[in-house]
Amino acid sequence: MLLKIITTVLKRKKYGLIALGAGIVMAGLSYYLTIAHVAFHSFFVLLQMDGPLFIMVSFALSLAISTLFGIYLALIVFRHDLIKDDKNAKAVASGLGGTIAGLAASACPTCGAPLLALFGAPLGLMALPFQGLEIKVLSVLLLLLSVYLLTQSIEKKLNC
């Protein structure tokens, strides 16, 4: 039922374009943050630094984060247009948390240092066993939770 609601919302032109645009912007931002701090802004230098497996998993998780962010934003706008209230704070908070975590974990462990320095842990990603991929997985889980909560909220409102 929840997947049916998501597909119904995304089939509407307005919300489909919101999801597509937000996903593309998020993917572009993630790619920029991944490549921006690498020597010569080169994907091949990044590949040599981190290895092919790390890069494939990192980009796959970034793609999942971008897709889920697009769906999340489209559902937020749809819910706002449908209900016109702000009572779903859990879904909004987990979605924003997932988006911020996804951006903080972009790229290699040392590239996330400027973002994590704001929280007092400039080399925090390097201390993790998978060099920050854990944060991307957490981001995916938070975005999945927010999409689930938003879809439940929309389903409840539509059934009333």
ABEGO torsion letter per residue (X at the ends): XAAAAAAAAAABAAAAAAAAAAAAAAAAAAAAAAAAABBGGBAAAAAAAAEAAAAAAAAAAAAAAAAAAAAAAAAAAAAAAAAGBAABAAAAAAAAAAAAAAAAABEBAAAAAAAAAAAGBAAAAAABAAGGAAAAAAAAAAAAAAAAAAAAAAAAAAAX
